[in-house]
Amino acid sequence: MKKTSQILINKDIQQLKESATLAINLQAKALSRSGKDVVHLGFGQSPFPVPQSIQEALGKNAHQKDYLPTRGLPDLCSKIAAYHNQHFKYSVKEDFVLVGPGSKELIFQLLYLLEGPVFVPAPSWVSYGPQVNIRGKKIVPVQTKREQSYKIQASELKEACEKLSNEPQKILVLNNPTNPTGAVYTQEEIESLAKVCREYHVIVISDEIYSLVNFSDRSYFGIQQFYPEGTIVTSGISKAQAAGGYRLGFCILPETMIDVRSALSAMISETYSAVSSPIQYAAAAAYESNKDLDDFISLTTKIHGAAGNYLHKRFVNMGLNCPAPEGAFYLFPDFQNFKEKLKAIGIEEDFELSKYLLEKYLIAVLPGSDFYFSSKVLGVRVASVDYNGEAVLEEALKADLIDDSFVAANCTNLVKGCDRLANFLAELK
Ligand SMILES: Cc1ncc(COP(=O)(O)O)c(C=O)c1O
């Protein structure tokens, strides 16, 4: 074949690699296909079926073929606003809700159009950094502490703002509950962060994709409640409603951000135009008051809680450091206590550790450095959803208690993963 001349690619894009979570998923799946019994603690997809009411709404709306308004189906936007005002004591307006093909795309578009340095707590979700890189910028990770369950504290944010005091506007991406740690912020923490954001003119992109997956013993507090004028909420139906593949997310802007709304509407109209019509009608069913749906979210959240607590206890018993998860479906243990023993087998950084665990023990986890964490800390992200959600949900409907024994009996891959990890640690000399 005739050799083509070299193709020139935008340098900011050329440096990107495939998202770490998707890559580990492919590697683990390839191993499984080759007959290996992999325990997949790498990929954070809800294992549960999409609730019936949403599936039915999708079926009934298959004929919806017209392009919808750029900002989204008005009925969906109005339901999303009402749902958030009712559930989280927000004060948001339907005219400021914009719908996108997953909240990931909207976070990207917001990061693209907003000026200023972007703070993210370290560790934070893998995709914020590359999204900022596409815009030719770099994120500014703010190191958090294990003792604070890796939640960014107001004093840490203040210090970061002071260092960039010459910047007229800053951005903070705050994910609560948090991927990769399962942490949930307290009201006090959120209120203190809100004060710093107001003082230093920090626009918050509040990534609330897990807001309904809260199994702490506290109510959920979002920063919109305390800093409405500077907060952009992003969320969607991928996690609590288990419909990640529907690709439906949204952002909610404050009324003060009319210019941002115009800019974002323009970007949407020049890129994806509008989200698929049947999917938007289906999503409207996710934000209608419906006891079955509320029961589904409450029960599946209990299961996430039990799975997280089970893994947490096992990790701590093995000698790993790990804050207790309170939401989402992740944990962030570190192997600091085994540093010397790991060094003896040539493992000094987290990506060497996760490679070793996958190849030798068939356990897939993600290295903490993919989440902007120092690789020497030997932290890894564990997702607690490697089980058959449909079967487990059925058992949960019959069970009196969703506790450790429920997890041990029904989520056998989680048990297997812990057993393998315990063996690995026991075999270290
Ligand atoms: C922290 C976080 N934010 C955002 C997203 C994106 O969700 P979606 O694009 O499905 O709405 C995810 C999904 O994995 C996530 O974990």
The ligand as an SDF file (V2000), in Angstrom:
LIG
                    3D

 16 16  0  0  0  0  0  0  0  0999 V2000
  -16.8320   10.6650   39.5060 C   0  0  0  0  0  0  0  0  0  0  0  0
  -17.5680   10.4840   38.2280 C   0  0  0  0  0  0  0  0  0  0  0  0
  -18.0220   11.5700   37.5920 N   0  0  0  0  0  0  0  0  0  0  0  0
  -18.6770   11.4760   36.4340 C   0  0  0  0  0  0  0  0  0  0  0  0
  -18.9120   10.2490   35.8410 C   0  0  0  0  0  0  0  0  0  0  0  0
  -19.5870   10.2330   34.5070 C   0  0  0  0  0  0  0  0  0  0  0  0
  -20.8390    9.7100   34.5100 O   0  0  0  0  0  0  0  0  0  0  0  0
  -21.7870    9.7800   33.2480 P   0  0  0  0  0  0  0  0  0  0  0  0
  -21.0410   10.3940   32.1090 O   0  0  0  0  0  0  0  0  0  0  0  0
  -22.1810    8.3850   32.9760 O   0  0  0  0  0  0  0  0  0  0  0  0
  -22.9340   10.6730   33.6680 O   0  0  0  0  0  0  0  0  0  0  0  0
  -18.4740    9.0800   36.4760 C   0  0  0  0  0  0  0  0  0  0  0  0
  -18.6820    7.7620   35.8560 C   0  0  0  0  0  0  0  0  0  0  0  0
  -17.9270    6.8500   35.9750 O   0  0  0  0  0  0  0  0  0  0  0  0
  -17.7800    9.2010   37.7100 C   0  0  0  0  0  0  0  0  0  0  0  0
  -17.3260    8.1320   38.3660 O   0  0  0  0  0  0  0  0  0  0  0  0
  1  2  1  0
  2  3  1  0
  2 15  2  0
  3  4  2  0
  4  5  1  0
  5  6  1  0
  5 12  2  0
  6  7  1  0
  7  8  1  0
  8  9  2  0
  8 10  1  0
  8 11  1  0
 12 13  1  0
 12 15  1  0
 13 14  2  0
 15 16  1  0
M  END
$$$$
